[in-house]
Amino acid sequence: MLLNITASATHKHPATDLGYLLGKHPERWQQKPLSFGTAHVFYPKISPECCTATLLLDIDTTREMRNRRLDHQGRNANVQAGFDQYVTDRAYVAGSLLASAVAKVFGGAMNGKCPQRPELVEAVWPLEIELAAVSVRGSADLLHEVFEPLGYQLSYQQVPLDERFPSWGDSPYYHLRLRNTCTLQRAVQHLYVLLPILDNRKHYFVKEAEVEKLLAKAKDWLATHPKREFITRRYLRHRRNLQRDALAELDATTPPTATEKSSEAILARKTPLHEQRH
């Protein structure tokens, strides 16, 4: 699983300042052990004009299967899933595992912290983000719908199921490139929130604390996003009570439109009786 972040120089800052923001020295290969594998960070391109940081995520699918992940009833969700957890594409495509790795490896950049050069946090960069394989549950239009309102220009190539058998058609995987001019913090936050909603398969059970995590990373831009209801629904794994809480917090930051009011009313009417009793 591969993620490339490329920054171009501005009139104020050389591209190599990307290393300060990410908290990773451009001339060192660095590793970080994770509960589901190992994250490697290195810089294949280093120059004052252009600098690329690469996150290579090596996932141990056996360890991921054996991790004890409880569902809402206290059962081991991995055991319930059976062999499906062993035969999986999660080790190769960008999704919630990559989002978790980004939060752990580039947490300082995502939270707007740069102790050595704090002035770089607000610096605006011409950025290019490359994702080797992104799984999309839905059509390619979803990529445009979630990224273009945030100012991204995107290009992608759909990967065939098998090049030897063209009649099998295309796979749900895309080689994706994103370009935008923004702060690195904003770009990393976008990846953290949007990658899990593209394939709609989080690797852990979503609890109430997930609403706070979503708002902490996306409150500034999600409130006005035209797909905010879709994003919150998938990010919170279709838990309507959590989606209502998230939308209510977002509405507190912007005046609600007639469409948003109607959507909230629909959500309220469809609340299951079991949840109402709780």
Backbone bond lengths (Angstrom), bond angles and torsions (degrees), N, CA, C in turn:
res aa  C-N    CA-C-N  psi(-1)  N-CA   C-N-CA  omega(-1)  CA-C   N-CA-C  phi
1 M - - - 1.449 - - 1.529 108.02 -
2 L 1.310 116.87 123.07 1.458 121.55 -168.83 1.521 110.88 -127.59
3 L 1.341 114.88 133.49 1.466 122.47 175.62 1.516 108.40 -131.23
4 N 1.325 116.91 124.54 1.462 122.61 176.30 1.524 109.72 -113.34
5 I 1.337 116.44 131.10 1.464 122.36 174.46 1.521 107.65 -119.60
6 T 1.324 117.07 117.28 1.459 122.33 -177.66 1.514 109.71 -115.26
7 A 1.338 115.96 128.68 1.457 122.14 177.65 1.528 109.07 -115.43
8 S 1.320 116.53 136.88 1.464 121.72 174.76 1.522 109.25 -100.90
9 A 1.319 115.59 152.93 1.460 120.86 -176.98 1.530 110.77 -66.08
10 T 1.313 116.22 149.71 1.457 123.28 172.19 1.527 108.32 -113.28
11 H 1.326 117.03 176.23 1.466 119.33 -179.37 1.518 111.89 -70.64
12 K 1.350 117.93 -12.93 1.463 121.42 179.57 1.522 113.17 -104.44
13 H 1.330 116.94 -31.37 1.454 119.53 -170.88 1.525 110.83 -133.28
14 P 1.343 117.69 136.74 1.473 120.30 171.46 1.523 110.32 -72.28
15 A 1.320 115.52 157.67 1.469 119.85 -176.80 1.522 112.45 -64.73
16 T 1.331 117.46 -25.80 1.465 120.28 -178.41 1.528 112.72 -68.01
17 D 1.341 118.22 -12.27 1.467 120.10 174.44 1.523 112.00 -65.22
18 L 1.337 116.28 -9.85 1.468 119.81 175.20 1.524 110.76 -56.97
19 G 1.341 116.68 -33.02 1.459 120.56 179.66 1.517 112.98 -62.52
20 Y 1.346 117.73 -36.29 1.463 120.55 177.56 1.522 110.61 -65.62
21 L 1.340 116.38 -42.29 1.464 119.83 -177.25 1.522 111.75 -67.49
22 L 1.328 116.41 -39.21 1.462 119.85 -179.25 1.521 112.29 -81.31
23 G 1.330 116.30 -13.47 1.462 119.24 -178.41 1.512 112.84 70.57
24 K 1.330 117.12 25.86 1.462 122.43 -178.40 1.527 108.36 -132.81
25 H 1.348 116.82 123.57 1.458 121.93 -176.97 1.529 110.23 -66.69
26 P 1.336 118.17 130.68 1.473 120.34 -176.96 1.521 114.30 -63.18
27 E 1.327 119.32 -22.52 1.460 120.48 -175.48 1.530 112.59 -100.07
28 R 1.317 117.83 14.58 1.458 120.88 -179.21 1.532 110.36 -126.74
29 W 1.327 114.48 142.19 1.463 121.29 169.46 1.517 106.79 -88.73
30 Q 1.326 117.85 125.36 1.460 120.76 -174.78 1.525 110.24 -125.38
31 Q 1.328 115.59 146.66 1.453 121.99 179.52 1.526 109.73 -125.78
32 K 1.328 114.94 148.34 1.457 120.62 175.20 1.520 108.46 -137.74
33 P 1.341 117.26 116.89 1.468 119.03 177.46 1.528 111.11 -71.57
34 L 1.315 116.24 138.19 1.458 123.33 178.66 1.522 108.62 -123.29
35 S 1.316 116.50 167.30 1.462 120.32 -178.21 1.521 112.01 -66.37
36 F 1.336 117.61 -21.10 1.460 121.05 -177.41 1.524 112.83 -116.53
37 G 1.342 118.84 9.61 1.456 120.84 179.74 1.516 112.05 158.16
38 T 1.316 115.92 -149.10 1.464 121.97 -177.80 1.518 109.52 -134.10
39 A 1.335 116.45 135.30 1.456 122.28 175.93 1.521 109.09 -103.59
40 H 1.328 116.04 129.67 1.463 122.41 177.85 1.526 108.00 -112.70
41 V 1.335 116.84 135.39 1.458 121.89 178.09 1.524 108.08 -124.70
42 F 1.322 115.86 128.64 1.464 121.00 177.11 1.531 108.63 -152.08
43 Y 1.328 116.12 169.82 1.462 122.15 -176.00 1.529 109.03 -121.64
44 P 1.318 119.09 100.65 1.468 120.73 179.28 1.523 113.51 -73.04
45 K 1.340 117.33 -19.48 1.463 120.56 -179.66 1.527 108.75 -135.92
46 I 1.335 116.38 122.59 1.460 121.52 -178.65 1.522 108.76 -135.00
47 S 1.320 115.94 116.01 1.461 121.86 173.54 1.517 108.02 -160.95
48 P 1.332 118.22 158.76 1.470 119.74 178.55 1.530 112.98 -61.53
49 E 1.339 116.76 -24.18 1.463 119.85 -178.26 1.522 112.93 -86.60
50 C 1.339 117.10 -34.04 1.463 120.59 -175.60 1.526 109.14 -151.09
51 C 1.328 116.74 133.33 1.459 121.40 -177.71 1.528 108.70 -138.27
52 T 1.339 115.75 131.31 1.461 121.42 -178.78 1.518 110.14 -119.34
53 A 1.330 116.16 127.91 1.462 122.53 174.23 1.523 107.79 -108.10
54 T 1.330 116.60 134.01 1.455 122.52 -177.58 1.521 110.07 -117.14
55 L 1.323 115.47 131.48 1.459 122.46 171.42 1.525 107.54 -109.05
56 L 1.328 115.66 113.11 1.456 121.82 177.40 1.516 107.72 -106.47
57 L 1.315 116.67 117.42 1.460 122.08 -176.31 1.522 109.39 -105.43
58 D 1.329 115.18 115.17 1.462 122.14 178.65 1.527 107.75 -103.11
59 I 1.329 116.52 106.29 1.461 121.92 -173.89 1.524 110.26 -96.19
60 D 1.304 115.40 130.94 1.457 122.23 174.53 1.530 107.20 -91.93
61 T 1.330 116.86 99.71 1.464 120.42 -174.42 1.525 111.76 -65.58
62 T 1.340 117.31 -31.23 1.468 119.62 179.09 1.521 110.10 -68.34
63 R 1.343 116.52 -43.50 1.464 119.43 178.26 1.523 110.58 -65.46
64 E 1.320 116.81 -38.23 1.461 120.48 178.97 1.523 110.52 -62.81
65 M 1.346 117.02 -38.42 1.462 120.93 178.75 1.524 111.29 -66.84
66 R 1.333 116.21 -38.15 1.456 119.80 -174.51 1.524 112.90 -82.41
67 N 1.346 117.08 -13.36 1.456 118.92 175.30 1.526 109.74 -60.23
68 R 1.298 116.04 141.73 1.468 120.61 -178.22 1.523 108.99 -87.27
69 R 1.324 116.96 102.41 1.461 122.32 178.61 1.528 107.82 -113.37
70 L 1.315 116.22 116.00 1.458 120.84 -174.92 1.522 110.69 -90.57
71 D 1.326 115.98 143.66 1.452 120.31 173.43 1.527 109.15 -91.17
72 H 1.337 116.84 -171.14 1.456 120.91 -174.53 1.531 112.87 -68.31
73 Q 1.331 117.38 -14.05 1.457 120.92 178.08 1.529 112.60 -103.02
74 G 1.331 116.90 9.73 1.451 120.68 178.08 1.506 114.93 80.52
75 R 1.341 118.60 12.30 1.453 121.77 179.41 1.518 110.08 -94.46
76 N 1.316 116.52 156.29 1.451 121.38 177.42 1.527 108.38 -73.27
77 A 1.318 116.05 108.24 1.463 120.39 -175.04 1.517 111.59 -65.68
78 N 1.329 118.75 -32.49 1.458 120.68 179.23 1.524 111.63 -66.57
79 V 1.331 117.35 -39.99 1.460 120.12 178.44 1.526 110.52 -65.52
80 Q 1.322 116.66 -39.11 1.459 120.49 178.89 1.524 111.11 -61.65
81 A 1.354 116.10 -33.36 1.461 119.73 -177.09 1.525 112.52 -75.13
82 G 1.329 118.30 -20.29 1.451 121.66 176.65 1.516 113.07 70.16
83 F 1.350 116.14 -145.11 1.458 120.85 -173.76 1.522 112.47 -70.68
84 D 1.288 118.48 -13.17 1.457 121.11 178.94 1.525 111.47 -58.48
85 Q 1.349 116.80 -27.48 1.453 119.53 179.46 1.528 111.55 -73.68
86 Y 1.334 117.68 -24.22 1.456 120.51 178.76 1.531 111.00 -82.40
87 V 1.315 116.62 -43.02 1.461 121.31 179.62 1.526 107.03 -94.05
88 T 1.315 116.20 92.85 1.458 120.43 -171.11 1.523 110.13 -147.80
89 D 1.329 115.82 157.00 1.469 120.83 177.23 1.524 112.16 -97.34
90 R 1.323 117.85 4.65 1.463 120.48 -173.66 1.526 112.94 -63.26
91 A 1.318 117.08 -24.56 1.461 119.50 -179.05 1.522 112.81 -75.50
92 Y 1.328 117.04 -8.35 1.456 119.80 -170.76 1.525 114.20 -125.26
93 V 1.318 118.30 -12.30 1.465 119.84 -175.80 1.526 110.12 -122.75
94 A 1.322 115.00 151.59 1.460 121.07 -179.44 1.520 109.89 -72.29
95 G 1.328 115.71 130.10 1.454 121.65 178.94 1.507 110.05 -163.85
96 S 1.325 116.26 -146.00 1.460 119.80 -175.69 1.529 112.20 -68.45
97 L 1.345 118.15 -28.90 1.454 119.90 177.32 1.524 110.63 -66.07
98 L 1.324 117.08 -41.47 1.461 120.00 177.08 1.518 110.88 -67.14
99 A 1.337 117.66 -38.17 1.458 120.94 177.58 1.527 110.77 -61.45
100 S 1.327 117.13 -41.88 1.462 120.48 177.27 1.521 111.13 -63.96
101 A 1.338 116.61 -40.05 1.464 120.18 178.31 1.518 111.41 -64.79
102 V 1.323 117.02 -40.01 1.467 120.73 177.52 1.524 110.43 -60.67
103 A 1.341 116.63 -42.01 1.463 120.22 -179.63 1.527 111.58 -64.63
104 K 1.328 117.35 -35.87 1.460 120.65 -177.75 1.527 112.22 -81.76
105 V 1.326 117.40 -37.49 1.462 120.95 -175.78 1.529 111.98 -85.95
106 F 1.328 116.82 -39.54 1.459 122.01 -178.92 1.528 111.25 -112.64
107 G 1.329 116.58 34.52 1.463 120.38 -176.82 1.517 113.23 -61.52
108 G 1.333 117.51 -37.05 1.458 120.01 178.98 1.517 111.69 -62.36
109 A 1.336 116.80 -44.56 1.463 120.55 178.58 1.518 111.49 -64.00
110 M 1.335 116.98 -40.16 1.458 120.80 -178.28 1.529 111.67 -68.35
111 N 1.324 117.03 -32.71 1.469 121.02 -178.95 1.520 113.42 -94.36
112 G 1.326 116.95 6.11 1.456 120.32 176.67 1.514 113.72 71.66
113 K 1.333 117.24 40.09 1.462 121.50 179.85 1.522 109.74 -119.19
114 C 1.322 115.61 128.82 1.461 122.18 176.94 1.524 106.94 -148.77
115 P 1.332 118.41 82.49 1.468 121.32 -172.56 1.525 114.22 -57.56
116 Q 1.341 118.15 -37.90 1.452 120.47 -176.43 1.521 112.65 -75.44
117 R 1.332 117.17 -35.82 1.473 121.25 -178.68 1.530 109.17 -137.39
118 P 1.337 117.96 72.30 1.474 119.85 -175.22 1.518 113.85 -60.92
119 E 1.332 118.21 -23.73 1.467 119.95 -179.54 1.523 111.86 -67.95
120 L 1.344 118.15 -17.93 1.463 120.69 -178.59 1.523 112.55 -74.45
121 V 1.328 117.65 -18.97 1.465 120.36 -176.68 1.522 111.19 -59.17
122 E 1.324 117.22 -39.38 1.468 121.16 -177.94 1.521 112.65 -91.26
123 A 1.330 117.70 2.19 1.466 120.36 -179.72 1.525 110.60 -70.05
124 V 1.311 116.15 138.74 1.467 122.94 179.24 1.524 108.36 -99.60
125 W 1.319 115.81 128.20 1.460 121.93 -175.09 1.528 111.18 -120.91
126 P 1.337 117.48 147.39 1.474 119.92 163.54 1.535 108.02 -75.93
127 L 1.303 116.74 111.11 1.466 122.06 -173.11 1.527 110.71 -114.26
128 E 1.316 114.32 145.38 1.465 121.04 170.19 1.521 108.04 -129.23
129 I 1.317 116.57 127.97 1.464 122.80 -178.85 1.521 107.94 -116.75
130 E 1.324 115.07 127.29 1.466 120.77 179.85 1.518 109.53 -118.56
131 L 1.321 115.59 129.09 1.464 122.74 177.04 1.517 107.49 -119.58
132 A 1.337 115.63 119.37 1.459 119.82 -173.07 1.519 112.46 -62.75
133 A 1.337 117.21 -37.20 1.469 120.39 -179.15 1.517 109.07 -151.50
134 V 1.319 115.88 120.41 1.460 122.52 178.26 1.518 108.38 -119.25
135 S 1.319 116.34 128.25 1.458 120.84 177.42 1.527 109.11 -90.04
136 V 1.328 116.73 128.31 1.468 121.87 -177.22 1.509 109.02 -122.20
137 R 1.345 116.57 118.73 1.463 121.59 173.22 1.520 107.64 -88.66
138 G 1.319 115.20 94.81 1.450 121.50 -174.90 1.517 108.58 135.58
139 S 1.319 117.03 -169.51 1.457 121.21 -179.33 1.526 110.70 -84.51
140 A 1.335 115.32 171.30 1.461 120.56 177.86 1.518 111.91 -65.64
141 D 1.327 117.58 -17.96 1.469 119.84 177.67 1.524 111.28 -59.58
142 L 1.329 116.87 -26.66 1.456 119.99 -179.75 1.526 111.19 -61.39
143 L 1.328 117.35 -36.10 1.465 120.38 177.66 1.522 110.74 -60.40
144 H 1.328 116.39 -44.04 1.465 119.87 178.35 1.529 110.76 -65.70
145 E 1.317 116.21 -41.73 1.465 119.79 -173.72 1.528 113.09 -66.94
146 V 1.325 118.50 -31.41 1.462 119.55 -177.29 1.525 112.31 -93.46
147 F 1.352 118.04 -30.15 1.464 119.37 -174.64 1.536 114.06 -96.52
148 E 1.317 117.95 -36.82 1.463 119.27 -175.68 1.529 113.44 -63.98
149 P 1.345 121.08 -38.01 1.476 119.03 176.28 1.527 113.58 -61.55
150 L 1.325 117.86 -17.02 1.463 121.63 179.30 1.524 111.72 -94.29
151 G 1.320 116.80 6.92 1.466 120.58 175.10 1.511 115.18 94.49
152 Y 1.341 118.27 10.32 1.456 120.45 -176.96 1.523 111.30 -86.98
153 Q 1.325 114.84 143.58 1.450 122.21 163.87 1.520 106.19 -101.94
154 L 1.326 117.65 132.09 1.446 118.88 -174.28 1.514 111.51 -130.98
155 S 1.314 113.91 149.72 1.455 122.40 171.65 1.523 107.21 -136.35
156 Y 1.314 116.72 145.91 1.457 119.91 -176.92 1.515 109.84 -152.10
157 Q 1.308 114.39 160.19 1.455 122.13 176.84 1.515 108.41 -134.64
158 Q 1.321 116.23 123.19 1.456 120.13 -179.53 1.520 109.96 -77.62
159 V 1.318 115.44 136.00 1.470 121.65 -176.18 1.525 109.09 -90.01
160 P 1.335 118.81 130.99 1.478 119.91 177.24 1.519 110.89 -70.35
161 L 1.317 116.39 154.38 1.461 120.58 177.31 1.527 110.97 -59.34
162 D 1.317 116.22 -45.79 1.464 120.52 177.86 1.524 107.55 -154.37
163 E 1.339 116.20 120.69 1.456 120.45 -178.02 1.529 112.13 -62.21
164 R 1.341 116.80 -24.61 1.459 119.64 -179.32 1.515 112.76 -77.59
165 F 1.345 116.14 -17.32 1.467 120.40 -177.91 1.532 109.06 -130.29
166 P 1.337 118.01 78.04 1.469 120.97 -177.49 1.523 113.26 -58.36
167 S 1.346 117.16 -26.40 1.463 119.57 -177.85 1.525 112.07 -66.54
168 W 1.331 118.10 -17.15 1.456 120.69 178.48 1.519 112.29 -71.39
169 G 1.321 117.16 -17.67 1.459 120.35 176.97 1.522 112.87 87.14
170 D 1.331 114.80 -167.36 1.458 121.81 -175.86 1.521 111.16 -91.06
171 S 1.308 115.14 155.05 1.462 122.78 176.10 1.529 109.77 -89.72
172 P 1.327 118.42 172.18 1.474 120.53 175.77 1.520 112.58 -85.71
173 Y 1.361 117.91 21.14 1.459 121.80 -176.08 1.526 110.18 -110.12
174 Y 1.347 114.69 142.92 1.457 120.93 -176.99 1.524 110.02 -132.61
175 H 1.331 114.99 137.95 1.467 121.18 168.90 1.527 106.17 -87.62
176 L 1.329 116.71 112.95 1.462 121.83 -166.03 1.519 111.09 -115.85
177 R 1.333 115.61 136.97 1.466 123.00 172.14 1.528 108.79 -124.44
178 L 1.315 116.07 132.01 1.462 122.85 179.88 1.519 109.14 -121.70
179 R 1.324 116.92 137.24 1.462 121.71 177.56 1.521 108.90 -128.89
180 N 1.323 114.90 135.23 1.464 120.22 -179.96 1.518 108.39 -159.73
181 T 1.315 116.13 158.77 1.459 122.50 173.65 1.521 107.06 -115.19
182 C 1.322 115.86 104.19 1.456 121.33 -175.24 1.522 108.76 -161.37
183 T 1.317 116.71 -179.67 1.454 120.23 174.72 1.528 109.51 -73.53
184 L 1.314 115.59 153.66 1.457 119.30 178.00 1.524 110.82 -65.35
185 Q 1.325 117.30 -35.28 1.462 120.76 178.65 1.520 110.95 -58.07
186 R 1.327 116.63 -45.99 1.460 119.88 -179.29 1.529 111.01 -63.95
187 A 1.326 117.89 -41.54 1.457 120.42 -178.79 1.529 111.62 -64.93
188 V 1.333 117.45 -41.67 1.465 120.61 179.91 1.526 110.38 -67.37
189 Q 1.337 117.39 -37.87 1.457 120.13 176.64 1.521 111.31 -63.55
190 H 1.314 117.15 -39.14 1.460 120.43 177.74 1.528 110.55 -60.41
191 L 1.334 117.35 -45.02 1.466 120.53 179.21 1.520 110.86 -62.60
192 Y 1.314 116.66 -42.74 1.466 120.81 -176.44 1.532 111.33 -61.61
193 V 1.313 117.51 -38.86 1.463 121.07 -176.56 1.530 111.91 -85.36
194 L 1.332 117.27 -40.62 1.459 119.94 -169.14 1.527 114.43 -87.07
195 L 1.323 118.61 -28.42 1.464 118.79 179.88 1.531 112.51 -59.09
196 P 1.343 119.76 -45.13 1.473 118.32 -179.70 1.521 114.12 -65.76
197 I 1.336 117.79 -26.56 1.463 118.17 -176.38 1.528 112.04 -82.83
198 L 1.327 117.80 -15.97 1.457 119.52 -179.80 1.522 111.29 -70.02
199 D 1.344 117.03 -45.44 1.469 118.49 179.24 1.527 112.36 -93.99
200 N 1.327 117.27 -9.52 1.472 122.12 172.73 1.528 112.16 59.13
201 R 1.364 116.33 37.33 1.471 119.85 179.60 1.523 108.36 -142.17
202 K 1.308 117.58 88.80 1.461 119.79 175.24 1.525 109.26 -76.86
203 H 1.334 115.59 148.10 1.462 119.38 -175.74 1.519 112.65 -91.32
204 Y 1.338 117.43 8.04 1.464 120.20 179.19 1.519 109.37 -144.03
205 F 1.338 114.93 160.46 1.458 120.59 -179.78 1.529 110.10 -75.69
206 V 1.312 116.51 135.44 1.465 122.42 -176.07 1.519 110.31 -89.28
207 K 1.322 116.14 126.42 1.455 122.09 178.37 1.523 109.56 -114.89
208 E 1.348 115.44 -176.70 1.467 120.66 -176.50 1.533 112.01 -60.95
209 A 1.327 117.05 -31.86 1.463 120.12 -178.66 1.524 112.47 -64.40
210 E 1.337 116.54 -18.00 1.461 119.81 -179.17 1.523 111.13 -67.39
211 V 1.319 118.06 -27.19 1.469 120.94 176.68 1.523 109.96 -64.11
212 E 1.324 116.95 -43.77 1.457 120.40 179.29 1.519 111.11 -64.30
213 K 1.330 117.37 -39.01 1.457 120.59 178.20 1.518 110.97 -63.72
214 L 1.316 116.48 -41.42 1.464 120.36 179.32 1.524 111.05 -63.65
215 L 1.327 116.71 -47.33 1.462 120.07 -177.89 1.521 111.92 -67.14
216 A 1.326 117.24 -34.85 1.461 120.07 179.84 1.522 111.63 -64.38
217 K 1.336 116.68 -33.00 1.465 120.38 -176.73 1.522 113.55 -96.73
218 A 1.340 118.04 -19.61 1.464 118.72 -169.51 1.521 114.74 -132.54
219 K 1.320 118.63 1.40 1.459 119.98 -173.82 1.528 112.34 -59.01
220 D 1.338 117.17 -36.27 1.465 120.53 -174.95 1.521 112.84 -69.58
221 W 1.331 117.63 -31.82 1.462 119.10 -175.25 1.530 113.78 -114.65
222 L 1.319 117.48 -21.81 1.463 119.92 -177.12 1.523 111.91 -74.09
223 A 1.329 117.56 -27.27 1.466 120.46 -176.36 1.528 112.07 -60.35
224 T 1.344 117.37 -31.93 1.466 120.69 -177.57 1.528 112.35 -107.59
225 H 1.318 117.45 6.88 1.469 120.00 -179.59 1.525 109.45 -74.03
226 P 1.344 118.40 132.65 1.478 119.52 -178.44 1.523 113.99 -65.35
227 K 1.336 118.80 -18.48 1.467 121.88 179.02 1.530 111.03 -107.67
228 R 1.311 117.53 28.69 1.461 119.39 -172.60 1.527 111.85 -65.35
229 E 1.311 118.97 -35.84 1.463 120.72 179.19 1.527 110.92 -68.05
230 F 1.320 115.79 -40.19 1.461 120.27 177.15 1.531 110.32 -64.29
231 I 1.338 116.75 -43.88 1.461 121.47 -178.42 1.520 110.59 -64.87
232 T 1.331 117.73 -47.03 1.465 119.81 -179.64 1.521 111.47 -64.97
233 R 1.328 117.50 -36.70 1.464 120.40 -179.06 1.532 110.89 -64.64
234 R 1.329 116.28 -46.34 1.459 118.72 -178.98 1.530 111.50 -73.68
235 Y 1.327 117.75 -38.88 1.465 120.16 -179.06 1.526 111.01 -61.89
236 L 1.331 116.39 -36.53 1.463 121.78 -178.97 1.524 112.24 -95.27
237 R 1.316 116.33 17.14 1.464 123.62 174.41 1.526 112.72 55.03
238 H 1.341 115.45 43.10 1.454 122.87 171.87 1.535 113.02 63.33
239 R 1.305 117.78 24.09 1.468 120.88 175.01 1.526 107.58 -87.24
240 R 1.311 115.82 106.33 1.456 121.44 -170.71 1.529 112.79 -63.73
241 N 1.320 116.79 -35.94 1.461 117.93 -179.71 1.521 110.88 -65.79
242 L 1.321 117.81 -38.45 1.466 120.55 177.60 1.522 110.76 -71.04
243 Q 1.314 116.84 -36.72 1.465 119.60 178.01 1.522 110.98 -64.26
244 R 1.336 117.03 -40.20 1.463 120.06 177.17 1.520 110.94 -60.23
245 D 1.352 116.65 -44.00 1.458 119.80 179.90 1.526 111.27 -62.45
246 A 1.327 116.55 -41.76 1.461 120.20 -179.53 1.526 111.31 -66.37
247 L 1.333 116.78 -43.95 1.464 119.75 179.54 1.525 111.49 -64.89
248 A 1.327 116.78 -36.32 1.469 119.99 178.09 1.523 110.68 -63.38
249 E 1.319 117.14 -40.88 1.466 120.30 177.66 1.523 111.09 -66.10
250 L 1.335 116.51 -40.23 1.455 119.71 178.96 1.522 111.33 -66.51
251 D 1.341 116.76 -38.20 1.460 120.36 179.47 1.526 111.39 -66.05
252 A 1.312 117.37 -24.95 1.462 120.38 178.73 1.518 111.65 -68.58
253 T 1.339 116.79 -19.54 1.466 120.23 -179.10 1.526 112.32 -94.24
254 T 1.358 118.06 -21.60 1.457 121.49 179.94 1.521 109.57 -136.93
255 P 1.334 118.55 147.17 1.461 120.51 177.05 1.528 110.02 -63.42
256 P 1.334 118.95 129.57 1.465 120.93 -177.89 1.526 111.82 -70.55
257 T 1.326 115.65 143.23 1.450 120.94 174.97 1.524 109.01 -88.96
258 A 1.338 115.27 171.73 1.462 119.39 -179.94 1.524 111.27 -62.57
259 T 1.353 116.61 -37.13 1.466 120.35 179.21 1.513 111.36 -64.59
260 E 1.334 116.43 -42.36 1.464 120.40 -179.60 1.515 111.12 -65.12
261 K 1.348 116.84 -41.30 1.458 119.69 177.85 1.521 110.90 -61.16
262 S 1.335 115.52 -42.11 1.459 119.57 179.98 1.523 110.88 -64.01
263 S 1.340 116.70 -40.83 1.468 120.45 -179.44 1.513 111.22 -64.78
264 E 1.316 117.20 -40.44 1.458 120.49 178.51 1.530 110.74 -64.88
265 A 1.327 116.10 -37.80 1.461 119.33 179.18 1.529 110.54 -64.96
266 I 1.347 116.55 -38.52 1.458 120.40 178.39 1.519 110.46 -64.50
267 L 1.330 115.88 -43.31 1.467 119.74 178.45 1.526 111.00 -60.73
268 A 1.335 116.15 -41.15 1.462 120.03 -178.26 1.524 110.97 -65.70
269 R 1.334 117.15 -38.96 1.456 119.90 -179.11 1.522 112.20 -68.80
270 K 1.352 117.49 -29.27 1.453 121.09 -175.58 1.519 113.34 -93.83
271 T 1.327 117.55 11.21 1.459 119.38 178.56 1.526 109.76 -64.20
272 P 1.337 118.13 123.88 1.469 120.12 -179.69 1.517 110.96 -61.13
273 L 1.338 115.10 147.69 1.473 120.48 -179.97 1.518 111.11 -60.88
274 H 1.318 118.07 -34.32 1.454 121.45 179.61 1.542 110.58 -59.95
275 E 1.349 116.46 -43.49 1.455 120.56 179.58 1.513 110.73 -69.28
276 Q 1.339 117.47 -37.58 1.470 120.27 178.43 1.522 111.07 -61.49
277 R 1.335 117.06 -40.79 1.468 119.75 179.39 1.518 111.57 -64.32
278 H 1.327 117.24 -39.94 1.460 120.06 178.14 1.520 110.72 -64.84
